[in-house]
Amino acid sequence: MSNIYENGSYLKSNPTWHEENSSFKAIWISAMLKKHNIVPEKICEVGCGAGGIIECISKEFIYAECFGYDISPQAIEIAQKKQNDNLHFSNSDLLQETKSFNCILCMDVFEHIEDYFNFLRNLKTKAKHFIFHIPLDMNVQKIIRSGRLLKDRIDVGHIHYFNKETALATLKDCGYSVIDFCYTDNADLPNNKAPKIINSIRKFLFRFWKDKVVVVGGGYSLLVLAE
């Protein structure tokens, strides 16, 4: 599956590389770090894509040195246009380097990776704190809609599917200690394509039955702070 990120196939299917969502995800990251009084001096985003999220983070944490890594040459070509004195990009595999960081961001990444257990275990050695954003694809509405999971596999490269419990268990199995987590609402993202009425119903019901709405109706991801 990794070839789709290197041979241009992923860019062809996702020409913006989801960059329109970057500022919203950066807000979620910043809020989580500030909630726990974490002020990293050296931040890395692994699987940074076109670099929009780490660019936003570099503007929020202005005294931090920020790095973005991605194996896709097409993504890094876009990202490097954002490069400056405290923001750097590399078309390489972070796990093959000796660098370490205060905080690593892994936003919508390990569901794309064939051997995600080894990826997570090796990543654990690279920083003190980690923020993960994990799509919760394993929900009733996606399962009962014929071909929906396969469509996501083809369009956006998701080859593993999680719910809240399996996502958190995976991190713990790989040696992480979960500090905090929260749901994020896909309806808040610019590229959300769900009908407005569906999003409105989800938001209303979510106020009363968070876990049940996520499991049944989908439309949410999980933001996790770990160490």
MOGICOR-V658958 format. One record per backbone hydrogen bond with DSSP energy under -0.5 kcal/mol. NH is the residue of the N-H (numbers start at 1). CO is the residue of the C=O. E is the energy in kcal/mol with one decimal. If there is no record, write none. Layout:
nh:NH co:CO e:E
nh:NH co:CO e:E
This chain:
nh:4 co:1 e:-1.4
nh:5 co:2 e:-1.5
nh:6 co:2 e:-0.8
nh:6 co:3 e:-0.6
nh:7 co:3 e:-3.0
nh:10 co:4 e:-3.0
nh:12 co:8 e:-1.9
nh:13 co:9 e:-1.8
nh:14 co:10 e:-2.1
nh:17 co:14 e:-1.8
nh:19 co:16 e:-1.8
nh:21 co:18 e:-1.7
nh:22 co:19 e:-1.6
nh:25 co:21 e:-2.1
nh:26 co:22 e:-2.4
nh:27 co:23 e:-1.6
nh:28 co:24 e:-1.6
nh:29 co:25 e:-2.3
nh:30 co:26 e:-2.8
nh:31 co:27 e:-2.3
nh:32 co:28 e:-2.0
nh:33 co:29 e:-2.5
nh:34 co:30 e:-2.6
nh:35 co:31 e:-2.1
nh:36 co:32 e:-1.1
nh:37 co:34 e:-1.5
nh:38 co:33 e:-2.8
nh:39 co:37 e:-0.6
nh:43 co:65 e:-2.4
nh:44 co:103 e:-2.3
nh:45 co:67 e:-2.5
nh:46 co:44 e:-0.6
nh:46 co:105 e:-2.4
nh:47 co:69 e:-1.8
nh:48 co:45 e:-0.6
nh:48 co:69 e:-2.4
nh:51 co:48 e:-2.1
nh:55 co:51 e:-1.7
nh:56 co:52 e:-1.9
nh:57 co:53 e:-2.4
nh:58 co:54 e:-2.1
nh:59 co:55 e:-1.2
nh:60 co:56 e:-1.3
nh:61 co:57 e:-3.2
nh:62 co:60 e:-0.9
nh:64 co:61 e:-1.9
nh:65 co:41 e:-2.8
nh:66 co:64 e:-0.6
nh:66 co:86 e:-2.8
nh:67 co:43 e:-2.2
nh:68 co:88 e:-2.5
nh:69 co:45 e:-2.7
nh:70 co:90 e:-1.9
nh:73 co:71 e:-0.6
nh:76 co:72 e:-2.2
nh:77 co:73 e:-1.9
nh:78 co:74 e:-1.4
nh:79 co:75 e:-2.6
nh:80 co:76 e:-2.7
nh:81 co:78 e:-1.2
nh:82 co:79 e:-2.5
nh:83 co:80 e:-0.8
nh:84 co:87 e:-1.8
nh:87 co:84 e:-1.1
nh:88 co:66 e:-2.2
nh:90 co:68 e:-2.4
nh:92 co:90 e:-1.6
nh:94 co:92 e:-0.7
nh:96 co:93 e:-1.9
nh:97 co:94 e:-2.0
nh:101 co:126 e:-2.9
nh:102 co:42 e:-2.0
nh:103 co:42 e:-1.7
nh:104 co:129 e:-2.1
nh:105 co:44 e:-3.3
nh:106 co:131 e:-3.1
nh:108 co:106 e:-0.8
nh:108 co:133 e:-2.6
nh:112 co:109 e:-2.5
nh:113 co:110 e:-0.7
nh:116 co:113 e:-0.7
nh:116 co:114 e:-1.0
nh:119 co:115 e:-1.9
nh:120 co:116 e:-2.4
nh:121 co:117 e:-2.4
nh:122 co:118 e:-2.5
nh:123 co:119 e:-2.3
nh:124 co:120 e:-1.7
nh:125 co:122 e:-1.1
nh:126 co:123 e:-2.3
nh:127 co:124 e:-0.6
nh:128 co:101 e:-0.7
nh:128 co:102 e:-0.5
nh:129 co:102 e:-2.3
nh:130 co:226 e:-2.6
nh:131 co:104 e:-2.5
nh:132 co:224 e:-2.5
nh:133 co:106 e:-1.9
nh:134 co:222 e:-2.8
nh:136 co:220 e:-1.3
nh:137 co:135 e:-1.1
nh:138 co:162 e:-2.2
nh:139 co:137 e:-1.9
nh:140 co:215 e:-2.9
nh:141 co:216 e:-1.7
nh:143 co:139 e:-2.0
nh:144 co:140 e:-2.5
nh:145 co:141 e:-0.9
nh:146 co:144 e:-0.9
nh:148 co:145 e:-2.3
nh:151 co:147 e:-2.2
nh:152 co:148 e:-2.0
nh:153 co:149 e:-1.9
nh:154 co:150 e:-2.1
nh:155 co:151 e:-3.3
nh:156 co:152 e:-2.1
nh:157 co:152 e:-0.6
nh:157 co:153 e:-0.6
nh:158 co:152 e:-1.2
nh:159 co:111 e:-2.5
nh:159 co:157 e:-0.6
nh:160 co:111 e:-1.1
nh:162 co:135 e:-0.5
nh:167 co:163 e:-2.4
nh:168 co:164 e:-2.3
nh:169 co:165 e:-2.3
nh:170 co:166 e:-2.1
nh:171 co:167 e:-1.8
nh:172 co:168 e:-2.2
nh:173 co:169 e:-2.8
nh:174 co:170 e:-1.4
nh:175 co:172 e:-1.7
nh:176 co:171 e:-2.4
nh:178 co:176 e:-0.6
nh:179 co:177 e:-0.5
nh:179 co:225 e:-2.7
nh:180 co:225 e:-1.7
nh:182 co:223 e:-2.1
nh:184 co:221 e:-2.5
nh:186 co:184 e:-0.6
nh:186 co:219 e:-2.4
nh:188 co:185 e:-2.0
nh:189 co:186 e:-1.7
nh:192 co:189 e:-1.8
nh:199 co:195 e:-2.1
nh:200 co:196 e:-2.5
nh:201 co:197 e:-2.1
nh:202 co:198 e:-2.5
nh:203 co:199 e:-2.5
nh:204 co:200 e:-2.2
nh:205 co:201 e:-2.6
nh:206 co:202 e:-2.6
nh:207 co:203 e:-0.9
nh:207 co:204 e:-0.7
nh:208 co:205 e:-1.6
nh:209 co:205 e:-2.5
nh:213 co:209 e:-2.6
nh:214 co:210 e:-2.3
nh:215 co:211 e:-2.3
nh:216 co:212 e:-2.5
nh:217 co:213 e:-2.4
nh:218 co:213 e:-0.8
nh:218 co:214 e:-0.9
nh:221 co:184 e:-2.4
nh:222 co:134 e:-2.5
nh:223 co:182 e:-3.1
nh:224 co:132 e:-3.0
nh:224 co:222 e:-0.5
nh:225 co:180 e:-3.0
nh:226 co:130 e:-2.7
nh:226 co:224 e:-0.5
nh:227 co:177 e:-2.1
